[in-house]
């Protein structure tokens, strides 16, 4: 998980994450990773439209956002 987040930060790429909050609720967030320190990451969250800090251990899944997918008919 951490490796994927580091790669997204290096490539300046948006990612969708599934995240477990403190109250154990699970949310989907679209983020842009700004920095990673220890067990946390700082990111811009497009859902909240603000900078947020996430615990890496609470990130359940990471998927890169891919634009321009082609459809073959």
N, C-alpha and C positions, 0 to 999 in steps of 0.2 A: 504494500500500500504506500509506504513512505517513498519508495523508489519511483512509483508512478507520479506522485505529487511533486517530487524533485524534478522529474523530467518535464512535467507540465510547466513548472516555474521557469526552467531553463529555456523552454521553447516559447514562453509567453502565450501559452495556450489556455483556453477556457476548458473547465471540466465540470461535469455533473457529479455530485457526490450524494450518497445516502448517508445521513448523519443521525446519530442517536444523541438527543439532548439530555440535560441533567435529569429531567423528569421521565426519562426512558421513552419519550415519544420519538418517532422516526420521521425525518423530513428529507425532502429532496432539495438540494441547493445547486445553483449554477454559480461557480466561483472562478476568480482569477487569483492564483496564488501569488502573494507579494513576497513573503519571507517565511522561512522555517527556522525555528530555534528550539532545540531540545525536543520536547514532546508536544509542541503546539505549532500551529501555522497561522500566519496572518494572511487574510485574503479579502478581496472585495466580493461581497455577496450581492448578486443581482436580484435575488428575491427580496432582501431587506433594503437594497440600494444604499449600502453603507459598508464600511470596513468592519470585519468581524475577526475574532480569534476562535479557532477550533482546536480541540484536542485530537491529535492524530489517532489515538487509540479508539476514539468514538466514530471515526470514519469507517463505515461498513463496506462501501463500494466506491470505486472511482471509474468514470467513463469519460474519455475525451469527447469534446463537442466537435463534430465533423460537419463542415459546411460544404455545400455543392455536391451532394451525393447525386449520382446519375441514375436514372431509372431506365432499364432496358425493357422494351416492349416487344 
